[in-house]
Amino acid sequence: MLLFRSEAHVHRWLAGREPGVTIPITTLAELSAAWWGDRLLPDWRPHSREQNQAILESVGLTGPFWRLG
């Protein structure tokens, strides 16, 4: 994972190469809170694949790249 200031910064860094998937830092923060937010609860259990897929979709990460196998 790489963090960039802007889309322009991404394009400069890529130097003409095709970009992969990019998301705003705000989406990354939402994802991390949803994905890891319950880990310290006493009754924590690992999420199922379906629960993890729902987390991705809840923060707007949809499409083939974000589909869990």
Protein Blocks (a to p, Z undefined) as FASTA:
>chain_A
ZZdfbfklmmmmnnopacdddddfklmmmmmmmmmmmmmpmkbccddfklmmmmmmmnop
acjklpcZZ
